[in-house]
Amino acid sequence: MNFKNFSELHDFIRRYNSTSILEIGSEKCWQNWESKYSNSSDKVYGNIERNYTVRLMLLASTGNPHRRGNISVQAFNNLIQAYHNLDGHTISNSHILEGEAEILLKSIQNWEIINERTVRNWSLKLSGILDLKVIRSHIGGLFLQRIGAFQNAGFGYPVSRIKRTIKLIELLDYSSNQKFSNDLAVHIGLSPTNYFRQFLACLAIFGWLSGKKGFCNLSQLPAIDNQVQNLGVNLDDLKKFIKQNSNFFSKEEDTSFRSKVKKILNNVPDYYQPFLFNYFLELPFIELKNEEFCLPDPFSFTESCWNQVRSIVFKEENRKRYEDLLSRAFENYLNNVLFPFIAPNCFERITEVKNPQSNKDKRADFLIKLPNSYIVVECKSSIMSSDTSAYFQADKLADLWCRIHSLCI
């Protein structure tokens, strides 16, 4: 099975019933979740296969759930291999590398022209450091980072991600006198403690309690033991949690997985399309029909826990307030926990300087002094979009570099 380009692969997937692709993909992801690997290399390869499986399921959302032709397990496995070996998005393609280098330099130069008032005060322009020769010498490494980030996404300890989110909420509460948890409870209709207990319940219901891995009909859920209910897990809360964190799969709606995937494929150059963002990290459940839901990938589910909290609480009317709170909480974590542990005698917190004439004055937050170098740390609640972090798209990456550079000058 060979394809000339990513569009051919995408068209081939759409020949099949999209639900059949979802069923086989979910089965493979749950098998990976339950596997006990004897060595680390098998675990790495299993995770790489899972990431390609996730993208095939997302691409299938643009297909038709009513087609008669169901995909076979063998055909699905062949698609994974074809996806992995696809020409046109590898480091061997010198045209892509050269094109990216030129776009990076041009985007940096354009950014400096657009932000001329800021740049004219710089002692050193970024375009004076990163000329075409320097960018060319590193562009191959950038491409390898993109592939590495794609193939190794989700690798690690899933439960630790939930624990980190709980810890982050504790830090936000510390900086807001418990207001963040109170607001979170209002938005989700559950206490934060009970909210995170639903994660473990869902892993059980869609996993070892499910007749078909990753699938569950909420109208057919069995009664929950009183002892479990006393821990904060009941049918009403479970249904509320699943519906809050789900989207339609193949429906023609603005928020469906189908619409998200079609939009990004229409707006991203061909050679970035294989690095499609994993939208299950935003909403991990798929709503099918008649109270039937799918949890296709338990790894994405556990990794999505902070994204879920953020999408629920960080609404437009209070986004700025919470982003400022998040920045302060992260600064306190670095100052009081991380840096004292990893660099106890080498870091200092930079005093904030207020400019009464402008609220756009920017200062870095920490300075780490090493024997042969300095590290400047600037805390940001969000420094790049999900698309930029998935593709490292040249023009978006140039914007990121310029913004970081402006904080260090």
SVG drawing of the C-alpha trace seen along z (x, -y; Angstrom):
<svg xmlns="http://www.w3.org/2000/svg" viewBox="-31 -58 63 67">
<polyline fill="none" stroke="black" stroke-width="0.4" points="0.0,0.0 1.7,-3.2 0.4,-6.7 2.0,-9.6 0.9,-12.2 -1.1,-12.7 -4.3,-13.6 -4.3,-10.2 -4.0,-8.5 -6.9,-10.6 -9.1,-9.8 -8.4,-6.1 -9.5,-6.3 -12.8,-7.9 -13.7,-4.9 -14.5,-3.0 -17.3,-3.2 -15.9,-5.8 -17.4,-4.0 -15.5,-0.7 -12.2,-2.7 -13.2,-4.1 -13.9,-0.7 -10.6,0.9 -8.6,-2.2 -10.2,-2.2 -9.5,1.5 -5.8,0.9 -5.4,-2.1 -7.0,-0.2 -4.8,2.9 -1.8,0.6 -3.2,-0.8 -3.5,2.6 -0.2,4.1 2.6,4.9 5.7,4.4 8.8,6.5 11.2,3.9 11.3,0.1 11.8,0.3 8.5,2.2 6.8,-0.4 8.2,-3.2 7.1,-1.4 3.7,-0.7 3.2,-4.4 4.4,-5.4 1.8,-3.0 -0.9,-4.5 -0.2,-8.1 -0.7,-7.0 -3.8,-5.1 -5.2,-8.2 -4.7,-10.3 -6.3,-7.6 -9.4,-7.8 -9.5,-11.6 -9.1,-11.5 -12.0,-9.0 -14.3,-11.7 -14.4,-13.4 -15.8,-10.2 -19.3,-8.6 -20.5,-6.5 -23.2,-5.0 -20.9,-3.4 -21.2,0.3 -17.6,1.1 -16.0,1.8 -12.2,1.7 -10.4,4.9 -7.8,5.1 -5.2,6.0 -6.1,3.0 -5.9,0.7 -2.4,2.1 -1.3,1.5 -2.5,-2.1 -0.4,-2.7 2.7,-1.4 1.8,-3.6 1.3,-6.6 4.6,-6.0 6.5,-5.6 4.7,-8.4 7.0,-10.4 7.0,-14.2 7.3,-14.8 10.7,-13.3 14.1,-14.9 15.2,-13.5 13.1,-16.1 15.5,-18.9 12.9,-21.1 10.8,-21.2 13.9,-22.0 15.0,-24.8 11.5,-26.2 11.1,-26.2 14.4,-28.0 13.4,-30.8 10.0,-31.2 11.5,-31.4 13.9,-34.2 11.3,-36.1 8.8,-35.8 11.3,-37.1 12.1,-40.0 8.4,-40.8 7.8,-40.6 10.5,-43.2 9.0,-45.5 5.5,-45.2 6.8,-45.8 9.3,-48.5 8.5,-50.6 9.6,-47.7 12.5,-46.6 14.1,-50.0 15.1,-49.9 16.7,-46.5 20.5,-46.3 20.5,-43.1 17.9,-42.1 16.9,-38.4 17.4,-38.7 21.0,-39.7 21.6,-36.4 19.5,-34.0 20.6,-34.6 19.8,-32.0 23.1,-30.2 22.4,-29.7 18.8,-28.6 19.8,-26.2 22.3,-24.5 19.6,-23.8 16.5,-23.2 17.1,-19.5 17.2,-19.2 13.9,-21.2 12.3,-18.7 13.5,-15.8 12.1,-17.5 8.7,-17.7 8.7,-14.1 9.9,-13.1 7.2,-15.2 4.5,-13.6 5.6,-10.0 6.3,-10.2 3.3,-12.3 1.5,-10.9 4.5,-8.8 4.9,-8.6 2.8,-7.8 -0.9,-8.6 -2.0,-8.9 0.8,-11.4 -0.9,-13.8 -4.1,-13.8 -2.0,-14.3 -0.2,-17.2 -3.5,-18.9 -4.7,-18.4 -1.5,-20.0 -1.8,-22.9 -5.3,-23.6 -4.0,-23.6 -1.4,-26.2 -4.1,-28.3 -6.2,-28.1 -3.2,-29.2 -2.9,-32.3 -6.6,-33.0 -7.8,-32.2 -9.6,-29.1 -11.6,-31.1 -10.4,-29.0 -11.8,-25.7 -15.0,-27.5 -15.4,-28.8 -14.5,-25.4 -17.2,-23.8 -19.8,-26.3 -18.9,-25.6 -18.7,-21.8 -21.4,-21.2 -19.1,-19.0 -16.5,-19.5 -13.0,-19.3 -12.3,-16.1 -15.4,-14.4 -14.6,-15.7 -11.3,-13.9 -12.8,-10.7 -14.9,-10.5 -11.6,-9.9 -11.0,-6.6 -14.6,-5.6 -14.6,-6.2 -11.4,-4.2 -13.2,-1.3 -16.5,-1.7 -15.0,-2.2 -12.3,0.4 -12.6,3.6 -16.4,3.2 -17.1,2.6 -18.2,5.3 -16.5,3.4 -13.4,1.6 -13.8,-2.2 -17.6,-2.2 -20.4,-2.7 -24.2,-3.3 -25.1,-5.6 -28.7,-4.4 -27.5,-0.9 -25.0,-1.6 -25.4,0.8 -26.3,-0.4 -23.3,-1.7 -22.4,-0.1 -23.3,-2.2 -19.7,-2.0 -18.5,-3.6 -21.3,-6.2 -20.1,-7.2 -16.7,-8.0 -18.4,-10.6 -19.2,-8.5 -22.8,-8.2 -24.6,-7.8 -25.8,-11.4 -22.3,-12.9 -20.8,-10.4 -23.1,-11.2 -22.6,-15.0 -18.8,-14.5 -18.9,-12.5 -21.3,-14.9 -19.3,-18.0 -16.2,-16.5 -17.5,-15.1 -18.1,-16.2 -19.9,-14.7 -17.7,-12.7 -18.9,-13.0 -21.7,-15.5 -21.5,-18.7 -21.4,-21.0 -18.8,-23.7 -17.6,-22.0 -17.5,-18.4 -14.3,-16.5 -15.2,-16.4 -15.2,-20.2 -12.0,-20.6 -10.1,-18.2 -11.4,-19.6 -10.6,-23.1 -7.0,-22.4 -6.4,-20.3 -7.7,-23.2 -5.4,-25.7 -2.1,-23.9 0.4,-23.2 0.5,-19.7 3.8,-18.7 2.4,-19.7 -0.8,-17.8 0.6,-14.4 1.3,-16.0 -2.4,-16.6 -3.1,-17.8 -4.7,-15.3 -8.1,-16.8 -8.8,-14.1 -6.5,-16.1 -9.2,-18.8 -12.3,-16.7 -11.6,-13.0 -15.1,-11.6 -17.1,-11.1 -20.8,-11.3 -22.3,-8.8 -26.0,-8.3 -28.8,-7.3 -26.7,-8.0 -23.8,-5.9 -20.3,-7.4 -16.8,-6.4 -13.5,-7.0 -11.1,-6.1 -7.8,-6.6 -7.3,-6.4 -3.8,-8.0 -5.3,-11.1 -8.0,-11.0 -5.7,-11.3 -3.5,-13.8 -6.5,-16.0 -7.4,-16.6 -5.9,-20.2 -7.2,-21.1 -10.7,-20.1 -10.4,-22.3 -9.1,-25.2 -11.7,-25.0 -14.5,-25.0 -13.3,-27.8 -11.2,-30.1 -14.2,-31.6 -14.0,-34.9 -15.4,-37.0 -12.8,-36.0 -10.0,-34.6 -7.5,-37.5 -8.0,-37.2 -7.4,-33.5 -4.4,-33.7 -2.8,-36.2 -3.6,-33.9 -2.1,-31.0 1.1,-33.0 1.5,-34.0 0.8,-30.4 3.5,-29.1 6.0,-31.7 5.4,-30.8 5.9,-27.1 9.3,-27.9 10.4,-30.2 9.4,-28.0 9.6,-24.5 11.4,-23.8 14.4,-26.2 15.4,-25.7 15.5,-22.0 17.4,-22.1 19.4,-25.3 19.4,-26.3 22.3,-28.8 22.1,-29.9 18.8,-31.6 17.3,-34.9 13.8,-36.4 13.9,-39.6 12.1,-42.4 9.0,-43.5 9.3,-47.0 6.1,-49.0 5.8,-51.5 3.1,-54.0 2.9,-55.1 2.4,-51.7 1.0,-48.3 2.9,-46.7 6.3,-46.9 7.7,-43.3 10.3,-41.9 11.6,-38.4 10.9,-36.6 14.0,-34.7 17.7,-34.7 19.8,-31.5 23.5,-32.1 25.7,-29.2 29.6,-29.2 29.6,-29.7 26.1,-31.0 22.9,-32.7 19.4,-31.4 16.6,-34.0 13.1,-32.6 9.9,-34.3 6.6,-32.7 3.7,-32.7 0.3,-31.0 0.3,-30.1 3.1,-30.7 1.9,-28.9 -1.3,-27.6 -2.0,-23.9 -1.4,-24.0 2.0,-25.6 3.0,-23.0 1.9,-20.2 3.4,-21.4 6.2,-23.8 4.9,-25.7 7.6,-28.0 5.8,-31.3 4.1,-30.6 7.4,-29.5 9.1,-32.7 6.5,-34.7 7.1,-32.6 10.9,-33.2 10.5,-36.9 8.2,-37.2 10.6,-35.3 13.5,-37.4 11.7,-40.6 11.4,-39.5 15.2,-38.9 16.4,-42.2"/>
</svg>
